[in-house]
Amino acid sequence: MRFIVQKFGGTSVATPEKRQQVAQKIIGAQAEGFAPVVVVSAIGRTGDPYATDTLINLAREVHSDVPGRELDLLVACGEIISGVILVNTLIARGHPAVLLTGGQAGIITDGNFANARIEKIQPGKILEQAKAGNIVVVAGFQGVTRDGEVTTLGRGGSDTTAAALGVALDAEYIDIFTDVEGIMTADPRLVEDAQTIDVVTYNETCQLAHEGAKVIHPRAVEIAMQKNIPLRVKCTFSNEPGTLVTNQGELAEVTGIQSDRLITGIAHISGLSQIKIFTKNYPDIKDVQMKIFKALALADISVDFINIYPHLVIFTVRDEVGPKTVEILANMGFEAEIQKECAKIAAVGAGMTGIPGVMAGIIEALTKEGITILQSADSYTTIWCLVQNDDMAKAVRALHRQFGLNKA
């Protein structure tokens, strides 16, 4: 069988009219000779009756500390409700369909409630239903442990479900349907002339997703990459081709000389605090550095954008944990400087590897706009700059222009 996995997000299934458009996408894939396996998210977003956050808030109205096991049982209902309604929508149009929960679909996870990892997939029931002629709809974002406990996969879990099923079924494509046209060169809310990227590598997509682009979860991309299954990011409400995510070799075949495109996209993350710790007065610098990061890890504080020098340690944390971070360091005898309300800007592109002048171009663009760079770092495919939140939108637009991403 020629499988295609189609994932539809919460906004795509939010109303009867939108669900009819979803059904048309599924029926269209079936008409092309595919056996669709459809992954659905919970209906709508925060405030909508069956959205994940709505269900969580409902439980927390009773008591704020909901046990992880019970919370997973509750929020897994959102995708099940969505799946039942979509199955009924397809049946009403004359297309046999069946819903499987994550556990019934054979998604086996570890026991880490609210953020479980998929250990394996046993797709026997999916294959059985598909061979019987049914469109298989799977509740995303969830699985079960080996002893039958319901778990959820964390934010972006429906993307992860779709990618894992695509790999298990050796699907021809994994289609991620959203309410935008595809992966964009920048956030269109900040950059009016942002363009849809036609083709992009797995690695570039992972970087963009990790650095704030929210169209697809990076874990889903990493899973699809393991078996080199093409991902397509499309809009539910149009017939545009969207963005094809594939490997470097296939990208070169489609686009020609890959190095012609230095930068693929600009991503951003706001709401960060920069922490500086001067360590020159401490005799054993290496021991100090180890103690700093170990203490923050024990406090469950995630650090990012780390620069370590002989007498200085710099990193970022989320604004909301900035005061707690400073307090922990003070209790250890370290005096830390904190700069709140910062944003990380990332210029991502596989074509920059080994090409001189990219950083110079970034500095030139930001300097022209009077933007101070608080911190920077780079890898083979990404250059990061930390700026003030107030400068974030201006910085994203400046880099977007600097590298010609506004040109169709």
Contacts in CASP RR format, 6 or more apart in sequence:
PFRMAT RR
TARGET T0000
AUTHOR 0000-0000-0000
METHOD contacts of the structure
MODEL  1
MRFIVQKFGGTSVATPEKRQQVAQKIIGAQAEGFAPVVVVSAIGRTGDPY
ATDTLINLAREVHSDVPGRELDLLVACGEIISGVILVNTLIARGHPAVLL
TGGQAGIITDGNFANARIEKIQPGKILEQAKAGNIVVVAGFQGVTRDGEV
TTLGRGGSDTTAAALGVALDAEYIDIFTDVEGIMTADPRLVEDAQTIDVV
TYNETCQLAHEGAKVIHPRAVEIAMQKNIPLRVKCTFSNEPGTLVTNQGE
LAEVTGIQSDRLITGIAHISGLSQIKIFTKNYPDIKDVQMKIFKALALAD
ISVDFINIYPHLVIFTVRDEVGPKTVEILANMGFEAEIQKECAKIAAVGA
GMTGIPGVMAGIIEALTKEGITILQSADSYTTIWCLVQNDDMAKAVRALH
RQFGLNKA
1 35 0 8 1.000
1 127 0 8 1.000
1 130 0 8 1.000
1 131 0 8 1.000
2 33 0 8 1.000
2 34 0 8 1.000
2 35 0 8 1.000
2 172 0 8 1.000
3 34 0 8 1.000
3 35 0 8 1.000
3 36 0 8 1.000
3 37 0 8 1.000
3 130 0 8 1.000
3 166 0 8 1.000
3 169 0 8 1.000
3 170 0 8 1.000
3 171 0 8 1.000
3 172 0 8 1.000
4 29 0 8 1.000
4 34 0 8 1.000
4 35 0 8 1.000
4 36 0 8 1.000
4 37 0 8 1.000
4 171 0 8 1.000
4 172 0 8 1.000
4 173 0 8 1.000
4 174 0 8 1.000
4 175 0 8 1.000
5 36 0 8 1.000
5 37 0 8 1.000
5 38 0 8 1.000
5 39 0 8 1.000
5 162 0 8 1.000
5 163 0 8 1.000
5 165 0 8 1.000
5 166 0 8 1.000
5 169 0 8 1.000
5 171 0 8 1.000
5 173 0 8 1.000
5 174 0 8 1.000
5 175 0 8 1.000
6 25 0 8 1.000
6 26 0 8 1.000
6 29 0 8 1.000
6 36 0 8 1.000
6 37 0 8 1.000
6 38 0 8 1.000
6 39 0 8 1.000
6 162 0 8 1.000
6 175 0 8 1.000
6 177 0 8 1.000
7 38 0 8 1.000
7 39 0 8 1.000
7 40 0 8 1.000
7 41 0 8 1.000
7 140 0 8 1.000
7 158 0 8 1.000
7 159 0 8 1.000
7 161 0 8 1.000
7 162 0 8 1.000
7 174 0 8 1.000
7 175 0 8 1.000
7 176 0 8 1.000
7 177 0 8 1.000
8 22 0 8 1.000
8 25 0 8 1.000
8 38 0 8 1.000
8 39 0 8 1.000
8 40 0 8 1.000
8 41 0 8 1.000
8 86 0 8 1.000
8 177 0 8 1.000
8 236 0 8 1.000
9 40 0 8 1.000
9 41 0 8 1.000
9 158 0 8 1.000
9 177 0 8 1.000
9 178 0 8 1.000
10 40 0 8 1.000
10 41 0 8 1.000
10 42 0 8 1.000
10 43 0 8 1.000
10 44 0 8 1.000
10 45 0 8 1.000
10 51 0 8 1.000
10 82 0 8 1.000
11 18 0 8 1.000
11 44 0 8 1.000
11 45 0 8 1.000
11 178 0 8 1.000
11 179 0 8 1.000
12 18 0 8 1.000
12 21 0 8 1.000
12 22 0 8 1.000
12 41 0 8 1.000
12 177 0 8 1.000
12 178 0 8 1.000
12 179 0 8 1.000
12 236 0 8 1.000
12 237 0 8 1.000
13 19 0 8 1.000
13 22 0 8 1.000
13 40 0 8 1.000
13 41 0 8 1.000
13 43 0 8 1.000
13 44 0 8 1.000
13 82 0 8 1.000
13 83 0 8 1.000
13 85 0 8 1.000
13 86 0 8 1.000
14 43 0 8 1.000
14 44 0 8 1.000
14 45 0 8 1.000
14 48 0 8 1.000
16 89 0 8 1.000
18 236 0 8 1.000
18 237 0 8 1.000
19 85 0 8 1.000
19 86 0 8 1.000
19 89 0 8 1.000
20 89 0 8 1.000
21 236 0 8 1.000
21 237 0 8 1.000
22 86 0 8 1.000
22 89 0 8 1.000
22 177 0 8 1.000
22 236 0 8 1.000
23 86 0 8 1.000
23 89 0 8 1.000
23 90 0 8 1.000
23 93 0 8 1.000
23 95 0 8 1.000
25 177 0 8 1.000
25 236 0 8 1.000
26 36 0 8 1.000
26 38 0 8 1.000
26 90 0 8 1.000
26 95 0 8 1.000
26 135 0 8 1.000
27 90 0 8 1.000
27 93 0 8 1.000
27 95 0 8 1.000
29 36 0 8 1.000
29 175 0 8 1.000
30 36 0 8 1.000
30 95 0 8 1.000
30 135 0 8 1.000
34 172 0 8 1.000
35 130 0 8 1.000
35 133 0 8 1.000
35 136 0 8 1.000
36 135 0 8 1.000
36 136 0 8 1.000
37 126 0 8 1.000
37 130 0 8 1.000
37 136 0 8 1.000
37 138 0 8 1.000
37 165 0 8 1.000
37 166 0 8 1.000
37 169 0 8 1.000
37 171 0 8 1.000
38 86 0 8 1.000
38 135 0 8 1.000
38 136 0 8 1.000
38 137 0 8 1.000
38 138 0 8 1.000
39 137 0 8 1.000
39 138 0 8 1.000
39 139 0 8 1.000
39 140 0 8 1.000
39 158 0 8 1.000
39 161 0 8 1.000
39 162 0 8 1.000
39 165 0 8 1.000
40 79 0 8 1.000
40 82 0 8 1.000
40 83 0 8 1.000
40 86 0 8 1.000
40 137 0 8 1.000
40 138 0 8 1.000
40 139 0 8 1.000
40 140 0 8 1.000
40 158 0 8 1.000
41 79 0 8 1.000
41 82 0 8 1.000
41 140 0 8 1.000
41 141 0 8 1.000
41 158 0 8 1.000
42 50 0 8 1.000
42 51 0 8 1.000
42 52 0 8 1.000
42 55 0 8 1.000
42 75 0 8 1.000
42 78 0 8 1.000
42 79 0 8 1.000
42 81 0 8 1.000
42 82 0 8 1.000
42 141 0 8 1.000
43 49 0 8 1.000
43 50 0 8 1.000
43 51 0 8 1.000
43 78 0 8 1.000
43 81 0 8 1.000
43 82 0 8 1.000
43 85 0 8 1.000
44 50 0 8 1.000
44 51 0 8 1.000
45 51 0 8 1.000
45 53 0 8 1.000
46 53 0 8 1.000
46 54 0 8 1.000
46 57 0 8 1.000
47 53 0 8 1.000
47 54 0 8 1.000
48 54 0 8 1.000
50 77 0 8 1.000
50 78 0 8 1.000
50 81 0 8 1.000
50 82 0 8 1.000
51 78 0 8 1.000
52 75 0 8 1.000
52 78 0 8 1.000
52 141 0 8 1.000
55 74 0 8 1.000
55 75 0 8 1.000
55 77 0 8 1.000
55 78 0 8 1.000
56 66 0 8 1.000
56 71 0 8 1.000
56 74 0 8 1.000
56 75 0 8 1.000
58 74 0 8 1.000
59 66 0 8 1.000
59 70 0 8 1.000
59 71 0 8 1.000
59 74 0 8 1.000
60 66 0 8 1.000
66 74 0 8 1.000
68 113 0 8 1.000
68 114 0 8 1.000
69 113 0 8 1.000
69 149 0 8 1.000
71 113 0 8 1.000
71 114 0 8 1.000
72 113 0 8 1.000
72 114 0 8 1.000
72 142 0 8 1.000
72 150 0 8 1.000
72 151 0 8 1.000
72 152 0 8 1.000
73 150 0 8 1.000
75 141 0 8 1.000
75 152 0 8 1.000
76 101 0 8 1.000
76 139 0 8 1.000
76 141 0 8 1.000
76 142 0 8 1.000
76 143 0 8 1.000
76 150 0 8 1.000
76 152 0 8 1.000
78 139 0 8 1.000
79 139 0 8 1.000
79 140 0 8 1.000
79 141 0 8 1.000
79 142 0 8 1.000
79 158 0 8 1.000
80 99 0 8 1.000
80 101 0 8 1.000
80 139 0 8 1.000
82 139 0 8 1.000
83 99 0 8 1.000
83 137 0 8 1.000
83 139 0 8 1.000
84 99 0 8 1.000
86 97 0 8 1.000
86 99 0 8 1.000
86 137 0 8 1.000
87 97 0 8 1.000
87 98 0 8 1.000
87 99 0 8 1.000
87 137 0 8 1.000
90 96 0 8 1.000
90 97 0 8 1.000
90 135 0 8 1.000
90 137 0 8 1.000
91 97 0 8 1.000
95 135 0 8 1.000
96 133 0 8 1.000
96 134 0 8 1.000
96 135 0 8 1.000
97 134 0 8 1.000
97 135 0 8 1.000
97 136 0 8 1.000
97 137 0 8 1.000
98 129 0 8 1.000
98 134 0 8 1.000
98 135 0 8 1.000
98 136 0 8 1.000
98 137 0 8 1.000
99 137 0 8 1.000
99 138 0 8 1.000
99 139 0 8 1.000
100 125 0 8 1.000
100 126 0 8 1.000
100 129 0 8 1.000
100 136 0 8 1.000
100 137 0 8 1.000
100 138 0 8 1.000
100 139 0 8 1.000
101 138 0 8 1.000
101 139 0 8 1.000
101 142 0 8 1.000
101 143 0 8 1.000
102 138 0 8 1.000
102 139 0 8 1.000
102 140 0 8 1.000
102 142 0 8 1.000
102 143 0 8 1.000
102 144 0 8 1.000
102 161 0 8 1.000
103 142 0 8 1.000
103 143 0 8 1.000
103 144 0 8 1.000
103 148 0 8 1.000
103 150 0 8 1.000
104 125 0 8 1.000
105 121 0 8 1.000
105 123 0 8 1.000
105 125 0 8 1.000
105 126 0 8 1.000
105 136 0 8 1.000
105 138 0 8 1.000
105 139 0 8 1.000
105 143 0 8 1.000
105 165 0 8 1.000
106 121 0 8 1.000
106 122 0 8 1.000
106 123 0 8 1.000
106 124 0 8 1.000
106 125 0 8 1.000
106 126 0 8 1.000
106 143 0 8 1.000
106 144 0 8 1.000
107 118 0 8 1.000
107 121 0 8 1.000
107 142 0 8 1.000
107 143 0 8 1.000
107 144 0 8 1.000
107 161 0 8 1.000
107 164 0 8 1.000
107 165 0 8 1.000
108 118 0 8 1.000
108 119 0 8 1.000
108 120 0 8 1.000
108 121 0 8 1.000
108 122 0 8 1.000
108 143 0 8 1.000
108 144 0 8 1.000
108 145 0 8 1.000
108 146 0 8 1.000
109 116 0 8 1.000
109 117 0 8 1.000
109 118 0 8 1.000
109 119 0 8 1.000
109 143 0 8 1.000
109 144 0 8 1.000
109 145 0 8 1.000
109 151 0 8 1.000
109 153 0 8 1.000
110 116 0 8 1.000
110 117 0 8 1.000
110 119 0 8 1.000
110 145 0 8 1.000
110 151 0 8 1.000
111 145 0 8 1.000
111 149 0 8 1.000
111 151 0 8 1.000
112 151 0 8 1.000
113 151 0 8 1.000
113 152 0 8 1.000
114 151 0 8 1.000
114 152 0 8 1.000
114 154 0 8 1.000
115 152 0 8 1.000
115 153 0 8 1.000
115 154 0 8 1.000
116 143 0 8 1.000
116 145 0 8 1.000
116 151 0 8 1.000
116 152 0 8 1.000
116 153 0 8 1.000
116 154 0 8 1.000
117 153 0 8 1.000
118 143 0 8 1.000
118 153 0 8 1.000
118 160 0 8 1.000
118 164 0 8 1.000
121 164 0 8 1.000
121 165 0 8 1.000
121 167 0 8 1.000
121 168 0 8 1.000
123 165 0 8 1.000
123 168 0 8 1.000
123 169 0 8 1.000
126 136 0 8 1.000
126 138 0 8 1.000
126 165 0 8 1.000
126 169 0 8 1.000
127 169 0 8 1.000
129 136 0 8 1.000
130 136 0 8 1.000
138 161 0 8 1.000
138 165 0 8 1.000
140 153 0 8 1.000
140 157 0 8 1.000
140 158 0 8 1.000
140 161 0 8 1.000
140 162 0 8 1.000
141 152 0 8 1.000
141 153 0 8 1.000
141 154 0 8 1.000
141 156 0 8 1.000
141 157 0 8 1.000
141 158 0 8 1.000
141 161 0 8 1.000
142 150 0 8 1.000
142 151 0 8 1.000
142 152 0 8 1.000
142 153 0 8 1.000
142 161 0 8 1.000
143 150 0 8 1.000
143 151 0 8 1.000
143 152 0 8 1.000
143 153 0 8 1.000
144 150 0 8 1.000
144 151 0 8 1.000
145 151 0 8 1.000
153 160 0 8 1.000
153 161 0 8 1.000
155 217 0 8 1.000
156 217 0 8 1.000
156 219 0 8 1.000
156 220 0 8 1.000
157 217 0 8 1.000
157 219 0 8 1.000
157 220 0 8 1.000
159 176 0 8 1.000
159 216 0 8 1.000
159 217 0 8 1.000
159 219 0 8 1.000
159 220 0 8 1.000
160 217 0 8 1.000
160 219 0 8 1.000
160 220 0 8 1.000
160 223 0 8 1.000
162 174 0 8 1.000
162 176 0 8 1.000
162 220 0 8 1.000
163 174 0 8 1.000
163 219 0 8 1.000
163 220 0 8 1.000
163 221 0 8 1.000
163 223 0 8 1.000
163 224 0 8 1.000
163 229 0 8 1.000
163 231 0 8 1.000
164 223 0 8 1.000
165 171 0 8 1.000
166 174 0 8 1.000
166 224 0 8 1.000
166 227 0 8 1.000
166 229 0 8 1.000
167 223 0 8 1.000
167 224 0 8 1.000
167 226 0 8 1.000
167 227 0 8 1.000
167 229 0 8 1.000
170 227 0 8 1.000
170 229 0 8 1.000
171 229 0 8 1.000
172 229 0 8 1.000
172 230 0 8 1.000
173 229 0 8 1.000
173 230 0 8 1.000
173 231 0 8 1.000
173 232 0 8 1.000
174 220 0 8 1.000
174 224 0 8 1.000
174 229 0 8 1.000
174 230 0 8 1.000
174 231 0 8 1.000
174 232 0 8 1.000
175 231 0 8 1.000
175 232 0 8 1.000
175 233 0 8 1.000
175 234 0 8 1.000
176 215 0 8 1.000
176 216 0 8 1.000
176 220 0 8 1.000
176 231 0 8 1.000
176 232 0 8 1.000
176 233 0 8 1.000
176 234 0 8 1.000
177 234 0 8 1.000
177 235 0 8 1.000
177 236 0 8 1.000
178 215 0 8 1.000
178 233 0 8 1.000
178 234 0 8 1.000
178 235 0 8 1.000
178 236 0 8 1.000
179 235 0 8 1.000
179 236 0 8 1.000
179 237 0 8 1.000
180 188 0 8 1.000
180 215 0 8 1.000
180 235 0 8 1.000
181 196 0 8 1.000
181 234 0 8 1.000
181 235 0 8 1.000
181 238 0 8 1.000
181 240 0 8 1.000
181 242 0 8 1.000
182 196 0 8 1.000
182 197 0 8 1.000
182 215 0 8 1.000
182 233 0 8 1.000
182 234 0 8 1.000
182 235 0 8 1.000
182 240 0 8 1.000
182 242 0 8 1.000
182 243 0 8 1.000
183 196 0 8 1.000
183 197 0 8 1.000
183 200 0 8 1.000
183 205 0 8 1.000
183 208 0 8 1.000
183 213 0 8 1.000
183 215 0 8 1.000
183 216 0 8 1.000
183 233 0 8 1.000
183 242 0 8 1.000
183 243 0 8 1.000
183 245 0 8 1.000
184 194 0 8 1.000
184 195 0 8 1.000
184 196 0 8 1.000
184 197 0 8 1.000
184 213 0 8 1.000
184 215 0 8 1.000
184 265 0 8 1.000
185 191 0 8 1.000
185 194 0 8 1.000
185 195 0 8 1.000
185 196 0 8 1.000
185 197 0 8 1.000
185 264 0 8 1.000
185 265 0 8 1.000
185 266 0 8 1.000
185 400 0 8 1.000
185 405 0 8 1.000
185 406 0 8 1.000
186 194 0 8 1.000
186 265 0 8 1.000
186 266 0 8 1.000
186 267 0 8 1.000
186 396 0 8 1.000
186 397 0 8 1.000
186 400 0 8 1.000
186 405 0 8 1.000
187 194 0 8 1.000
187 213 0 8 1.000
187 267 0 8 1.000
187 268 0 8 1.000
187 396 0 8 1.000
188 194 0 8 1.000
190 268 0 8 1.000
190 392 0 8 1.000
190 393 0 8 1.000
190 396 0 8 1.000
190 397 0 8 1.000
191 266 0 8 1.000
191 396 0 8 1.000
191 397 0 8 1.000
191 400 0 8 1.000
191 406 0 8 1.000
193 400 0 8 1.000
193 406 0 8 1.000
194 400 0 8 1.000
194 405 0 8 1.000
194 406 0 8 1.000
195 405 0 8 1.000
195 406 0 8 1.000
195 407 0 8 1.000
195 408 0 8 1.000
196 240 0 8 1.000
196 242 0 8 1.000
196 243 0 8 1.000
197 243 0 8 1.000
197 264 0 8 1.000
197 265 0 8 1.000
198 241 0 8 1.000
198 242 0 8 1.000
198 243 0 8 1.000
198 244 0 8 1.000
198 254 0 8 1.000
198 255 0 8 1.000
199 243 0 8 1.000
199 244 0 8 1.000
199 245 0 8 1.000
199 246 0 8 1.000
199 251 0 8 1.000
199 254 0 8 1.000
199 255 0 8 1.000
200 208 0 8 1.000
200 243 0 8 1.000
200 244 0 8 1.000
200 245 0 8 1.000
200 246 0 8 1.000
200 251 0 8 1.000
200 264 0 8 1.000
201 245 0 8 1.000
201 246 0 8 1.000
201 247 0 8 1.000
201 248 0 8 1.000
201 251 0 8 1.000
201 350 0 8 1.000
202 221 0 8 1.000
202 222 0 8 1.000
202 224 0 8 1.000
202 225 0 8 1.000
202 231 0 8 1.000
202 245 0 8 1.000
202 246 0 8 1.000
202 247 0 8 1.000
203 248 0 8 1.000
203 350 0 8 1.000
203 381 0 8 1.000
204 264 0 8 1.000
204 265 0 8 1.000
204 348 0 8 1.000
204 349 0 8 1.000
204 350 0 8 1.000
204 381 0 8 1.000
205 216 0 8 1.000
205 218 0 8 1.000
205 221 0 8 1.000
205 231 0 8 1.000
205 245 0 8 1.000
206 218 0 8 1.000
206 221 0 8 1.000
206 222 0 8 1.000
206 225 0 8 1.000
207 267 0 8 1.000
207 346 0 8 1.000
207 348 0 8 1.000
207 349 0 8 1.000
207 381 0 8 1.000
207 382 0 8 1.000
208 264 0 8 1.000
208 265 0 8 1.000
208 267 0 8 1.000
208 346 0 8 1.000
208 348 0 8 1.000
209 215 0 8 1.000
209 216 0 8 1.000
209 217 0 8 1.000
209 218 0 8 1.000
209 221 0 8 1.000
210 218 0 8 1.000
211 267 0 8 1.000
211 268 0 8 1.000
211 269 0 8 1.000
211 344 0 8 1.000
211 346 0 8 1.000
211 348 0 8 1.000
211 382 0 8 1.000
211 384 0 8 1.000
212 267 0 8 1.000
212 268 0 8 1.000
212 269 0 8 1.000
212 346 0 8 1.000
213 267 0 8 1.000
215 233 0 8 1.000
216 231 0 8 1.000
216 233 0 8 1.000
216 245 0 8 1.000
220 231 0 8 1.000
221 231 0 8 1.000
221 245 0 8 1.000
224 230 0 8 1.000
224 231 0 8 1.000
224 245 0 8 1.000
225 247 0 8 1.000
228 246 0 8 1.000
228 247 0 8 1.000
230 244 0 8 1.000
230 245 0 8 1.000
230 246 0 8 1.000
230 250 0 8 1.000
231 244 0 8 1.000
231 245 0 8 1.000
231 246 0 8 1.000
232 241 0 8 1.000
232 242 0 8 1.000
232 243 0 8 1.000
232 244 0 8 1.000
232 245 0 8 1.000
233 242 0 8 1.000
233 243 0 8 1.000
233 245 0 8 1.000
234 240 0 8 1.000
234 241 0 8 1.000
234 242 0 8 1.000
234 243 0 8 1.000
235 242 0 8 1.000
244 254 0 8 1.000
246 254 0 8 1.000
248 258 0 8 1.000
248 350 0 8 1.000
251 258 0 8 1.000
252 258 0 8 1.000
255 261 0 8 1.000
258 350 0 8 1.000
258 351 0 8 1.000
259 351 0 8 1.000
259 355 0 8 1.000
261 349 0 8 1.000
261 351 0 8 1.000
262 349 0 8 1.000
262 351 0 8 1.000
262 352 0 8 1.000
262 355 0 8 1.000
262 358 0 8 1.000
262 403 0 8 1.000
263 347 0 8 1.000
263 348 0 8 1.000
263 349 0 8 1.000
263 351 0 8 1.000
263 352 0 8 1.000
263 358 0 8 1.000
263 399 0 8 1.000
263 403 0 8 1.000
263 405 0 8 1.000
264 348 0 8 1.000
264 349 0 8 1.000
264 350 0 8 1.000
264 351 0 8 1.000
265 347 0 8 1.000
265 348 0 8 1.000
265 349 0 8 1.000
265 400 0 8 1.000
265 403 0 8 1.000
265 405 0 8 1.000
266 345 0 8 1.000
266 346 0 8 1.000
266 347 0 8 1.000
266 348 0 8 1.000
266 396 0 8 1.000
266 399 0 8 1.000
266 400 0 8 1.000
266 405 0 8 1.000
267 345 0 8 1.000
267 346 0 8 1.000
267 348 0 8 1.000
268 343 0 8 1.000
268 344 0 8 1.000
268 345 0 8 1.000
268 346 0 8 1.000
268 392 0 8 1.000
268 395 0 8 1.000
268 396 0 8 1.000
269 343 0 8 1.000
269 344 0 8 1.000
269 346 0 8 1.000
270 343 0 8 1.000
270 389 0 8 1.000
270 392 0 8 1.000
271 318 0 8 1.000
271 319 0 8 1.000
271 341 0 8 1.000
271 342 0 8 1.000
271 343 0 8 1.000
271 389 0 8 1.000
272 304 0 8 1.000
272 305 0 8 1.000
272 316 0 8 1.000
272 317 0 8 1.000
272 318 0 8 1.000
272 319 0 8 1.000
272 342 0 8 1.000
272 343 0 8 1.000
272 344 0 8 1.000
272 386 0 8 1.000
273 316 0 8 1.000
273 317 0 8 1.000
273 318 0 8 1.000
273 319 0 8 1.000
273 321 0 8 1.000
273 322 0 8 1.000
273 325 0 8 1.000
273 338 0 8 1.000
273 339 0 8 1.000
273 340 0 8 1.000
273 341 0 8 1.000
273 342 0 8 1.000
274 305 0 8 1.000
274 314 0 8 1.000
274 315 0 8 1.000
274 316 0 8 1.000
274 338 0 8 1.000
274 339 0 8 1.000
274 342 0 8 1.000
274 374 0 8 1.000
274 375 0 8 1.000
274 386 0 8 1.000
275 314 0 8 1.000
275 315 0 8 1.000
275 316 0 8 1.000
275 317 0 8 1.000
275 322 0 8 1.000
275 325 0 8 1.000
275 326 0 8 1.000
275 329 0 8 1.000
275 336 0 8 1.000
275 337 0 8 1.000
275 338 0 8 1.000
276 312 0 8 1.000
276 313 0 8 1.000
276 314 0 8 1.000
276 336 0 8 1.000
276 337 0 8 1.000
276 338 0 8 1.000
276 339 0 8 1.000
277 292 0 8 1.000
277 312 0 8 1.000
277 313 0 8 1.000
277 314 0 8 1.000
277 329 0 8 1.000
277 334 0 8 1.000
277 335 0 8 1.000
277 336 0 8 1.000
277 337 0 8 1.000
278 311 0 8 1.000
278 312 0 8 1.000
278 335 0 8 1.000
279 285 0 8 1.000
279 288 0 8 1.000
279 289 0 8 1.000
279 311 0 8 1.000
279 312 0 8 1.000
279 313 0 8 1.000
279 334 0 8 1.000
280 310 0 8 1.000
280 311 0 8 1.000
280 312 0 8 1.000
282 288 0 8 1.000
285 310 0 8 1.000
285 311 0 8 1.000
288 334 0 8 1.000
289 308 0 8 1.000
289 313 0 8 1.000
291 332 0 8 1.000
292 313 0 8 1.000
292 329 0 8 1.000
292 332 0 8 1.000
292 334 0 8 1.000
293 303 0 8 1.000
295 328 0 8 1.000
295 329 0 8 1.000
295 332 0 8 1.000
296 303 0 8 1.000
296 317 0 8 1.000
296 325 0 8 1.000
296 328 0 8 1.000
299 324 0 8 1.000
299 328 0 8 1.000
301 317 0 8 1.000
301 321 0 8 1.000
301 324 0 8 1.000
301 325 0 8 1.000
301 328 0 8 1.000
302 317 0 8 1.000
302 318 0 8 1.000
303 315 0 8 1.000
303 316 0 8 1.000
303 317 0 8 1.000
304 315 0 8 1.000
304 316 0 8 1.000
304 317 0 8 1.000
304 344 0 8 1.000
305 314 0 8 1.000
305 315 0 8 1.000
305 316 0 8 1.000
305 344 0 8 1.000
305 375 0 8 1.000
305 377 0 8 1.000
305 384 0 8 1.000
305 386 0 8 1.000
306 313 0 8 1.000
306 314 0 8 1.000
306 315 0 8 1.000
307 313 0 8 1.000
307 314 0 8 1.000
307 315 0 8 1.000
307 375 0 8 1.000
307 377 0 8 1.000
308 314 0 8 1.000
314 375 0 8 1.000
316 342 0 8 1.000
316 344 0 8 1.000
316 375 0 8 1.000
316 386 0 8 1.000
317 325 0 8 1.000
319 340 0 8 1.000
319 341 0 8 1.000
322 338 0 8 1.000
322 340 0 8 1.000
323 338 0 8 1.000
325 336 0 8 1.000
325 338 0 8 1.000
326 336 0 8 1.000
326 338 0 8 1.000
329 335 0 8 1.000
329 336 0 8 1.000
330 336 0 8 1.000
339 374 0 8 1.000
341 388 0 8 1.000
341 389 0 8 1.000
341 390 0 8 1.000
342 374 0 8 1.000
342 386 0 8 1.000
342 387 0 8 1.000
342 388 0 8 1.000
342 389 0 8 1.000
343 386 0 8 1.000
343 387 0 8 1.000
343 388 0 8 1.000
343 389 0 8 1.000
343 391 0 8 1.000
343 392 0 8 1.000
343 395 0 8 1.000
344 384 0 8 1.000
344 385 0 8 1.000
344 386 0 8 1.000
345 384 0 8 1.000
345 385 0 8 1.000
345 386 0 8 1.000
345 387 0 8 1.000
345 392 0 8 1.000
345 395 0 8 1.000
345 396 0 8 1.000
345 399 0 8 1.000
346 382 0 8 1.000
346 383 0 8 1.000
346 384 0 8 1.000
347 358 0 8 1.000
347 362 0 8 1.000
347 382 0 8 1.000
347 383 0 8 1.000
347 399 0 8 1.000
347 403 0 8 1.000
348 381 0 8 1.000
348 382 0 8 1.000
349 381 0 8 1.000
349 382 0 8 1.000
350 380 0 8 1.000
350 381 0 8 1.000
351 381 0 8 1.000
352 358 0 8 1.000
352 380 0 8 1.000
352 381 0 8 1.000
352 383 0 8 1.000
353 380 0 8 1.000
353 381 0 8 1.000
358 383 0 8 1.000
359 376 0 8 1.000
359 378 0 8 1.000
359 383 0 8 1.000
361 402 0 8 1.000
362 383 0 8 1.000
362 385 0 8 1.000
362 399 0 8 1.000
362 402 0 8 1.000
363 373 0 8 1.000
364 402 0 8 1.000
365 398 0 8 1.000
365 399 0 8 1.000
365 401 0 8 1.000
365 402 0 8 1.000
366 373 0 8 1.000
366 385 0 8 1.000
366 387 0 8 1.000
366 395 0 8 1.000
366 398 0 8 1.000
366 399 0 8 1.000
368 398 0 8 1.000
369 391 0 8 1.000
369 394 0 8 1.000
369 395 0 8 1.000
369 398 0 8 1.000
370 391 0 8 1.000
371 387 0 8 1.000
371 391 0 8 1.000
371 394 0 8 1.000
371 395 0 8 1.000
371 398 0 8 1.000
372 387 0 8 1.000
372 388 0 8 1.000
372 391 0 8 1.000
373 385 0 8 1.000
373 386 0 8 1.000
373 387 0 8 1.000
374 385 0 8 1.000
374 386 0 8 1.000
374 387 0 8 1.000
374 388 0 8 1.000
375 384 0 8 1.000
375 385 0 8 1.000
375 386 0 8 1.000
376 383 0 8 1.000
376 384 0 8 1.000
376 385 0 8 1.000
376 386 0 8 1.000
377 383 0 8 1.000
377 384 0 8 1.000
378 384 0 8 1.000
385 395 0 8 1.000
387 395 0 8 1.000
400 406 0 8 1.000
END
